[in-house]
């Protein structure tokens, strides 16, 4: 795992578990992925993103944060619906 991805992971593990994180492979070195967590059940998308970026700001420098594309967030139920829909496409 490259250095930036590892720092992002460590930042997110402050609130999420490793099982909740899924990283995408980005050949240009940028970081992105999915977070599937029960903690999102009572949160709208804006609150979810604010939480993620709050965690990233704690441990990543501004230059590092510019290399984070972002994370798509799901509750487990939303993720199940998303993957079922994609399987039908």
N, C-alpha and C positions, 0 to 999 in steps of 0.2 A: 504494500500500500504506500502510495507516495506521501510525502511529508504534509502537503496541504490537506489531502483527504483525511489523513490521520488526525490532524489538528481539528478539522471540522467534526470528525467523529467524536473526539474527546469532548469538544464543546457541547455537542448534542446529548452525550451520555450523562450530562449533569441533570437532565430532566427526563430523557427517554431511555429505554433499554436497548441493548444491541439488537434484539429480535425485532424491534419496531423500525429499524433503519434499513433502507435499501439504497445503495449507491448505484448510479449509472456510470458506465465507462465512457469517458470523454477523452478522446485522443489528444486534444489540445491542452490537457492538464487542468481544465476547469472542473468544478465539482457540482453535481446535482443528484437528485434522487427522489425517493418517496419516503414518507414517514407515515406508518399505519399505527395509530394509537387510540386506545379507549379514552385517553385524556382529552381528545378532541370532541367528544360527544356533546358537550355543552358549549363549545366554542364555535363562533362563525369563522369564516376564512381569514378575515382581517386579524382577528385575535390570534389565530394559529400562526400566521406569518410573523406577527409582532413577537410572539414567544420565541420562534426560531431565531429571528434576527437579534433579539435580546441576548440569547445564548451565544451566538456567533460573535457579537460585539465584545463580549467579556474576554475572549481568548485570542481572537484574530485581529491582526493589524488591518488598517483600512485597505492597504494594497492587497492583502490576502482576501478580504471580503469581496473585492471587485472580481475575483476569480470564482466566486460561488454563483452559479447560475440561479439556483433556487431549489426548493423542495415542494413537491406536490403532496398535499396532506389528505389523509383519509381516516375516518373511523374504520374499524374492522368491517362493519356493515356496508359502508360506502365502498370500501375496497372490493368486497365480494360482488357488489352490484357492478362495479367498474370492470372487473375481470370477467364476469358473466357476459356483459355487453360486448366486450372485445372478442370473446370466443365466438359470438354469433356473427361478428362482422367478417 
